[in-house]
């Protein structure tokens, strides 16, 4: 049997490679380079549109836990991520061009995968198909999905941060240090004093925002909390950013010997360190305003922007109403979904859903029931969240808060997280051992 997969993003590639390794013939449909979404620019697969960070890699963190679960289930994207890793302290960040290239080669060179560079406009519900078309699904495919879901579709707005060249950063005003000295000094820090920060905040909250594109302007704007534009965050109060992406804790400015009043971090975009991402500065300001206001950040007075921040609409299903825990539609069981369109929010979360969907499809091909993942695992908790009735459903990323509480009371948060993550890993290992026995 041939399995059609629509979309060669993180989820689609992960699913295609997982199924292909099992000997399943996969037809992977990708509209690039015939057609690009408003946010995509690279012709390669698994393009990272927002940040180049895949978040924390520590085993006692939610993101690290998710990655370890994915590795246990045979993730290919994490293999590519490890090969294209760039220094980022305790986080797993990648050279986005190299990462995408490696995955594209994996897919194109696999003997069980046939790639079709074309836009899909019709879904055949009589055959098994996995839709991993991403959060910017539009056109005829989006209309088909809406019809299959009975019109139960939502959306919110997502934003990307600017990137500046390394040579344009004033290195005399910044200092290299990772927060709490975790790992190497992989971040460049731009320290604000109180007066400079307050002047920056004043200009930021009064800066002019760009108009939404026509494809985004057909409804009220809802902003996803995990990727909030910096100007919206600033409008919540003068100190809000100081408790968010501009928090100075765990840092000491060597020029003063003290913690900065506020601090902007810059993270490498590539292995050469020729470009830096302004961490947490997702924005929808007009490009000229970004240049003017962000140049007030210490060290970025003469910054050269190779990419300005952008904002775009992300579409997702009302998954609790329409999806089963196998990630297929309740009304059309041949139609599976994976990726951010399901409400799995984040790069690795999206890729993980691709593995989960692929595993469910493979179990069906083997005439076996699909796996029931313990809610103690991050994959199981996320899957439970997106398929459980919720009148205010919003996308969810990996976090310890969605795991069930521990039986024992542990006051130390780091120890508690470590116990919770290890519990989930042990439970997943038991599940996988039963499958293989």
Beta strands, then each sheet from edge to edge (+ up, - down):
strand 1: 2-6
strand 2: 25-30
strand 3: 53-56
strand 4: 85-86
strand 5: 91-94
strand 6: 113-117
strand 7: 129-131
strand 8: 153-165
strand 9: 174-176
strand 10: 187-192
strand 11: 262-268
strand 12: 275-282
strand 13: 305-307
strand 14: 310-317
strand 15: 335-337
sheet 1: 6+ 2+ 1+ 7+ 15+
sheet 2: 3+ 5- 4+
sheet 3: 9+ 10- 11+ 12- 8+ 13-
sheet 4: 9+ 10- 11+ 12- 8+ 14-
end
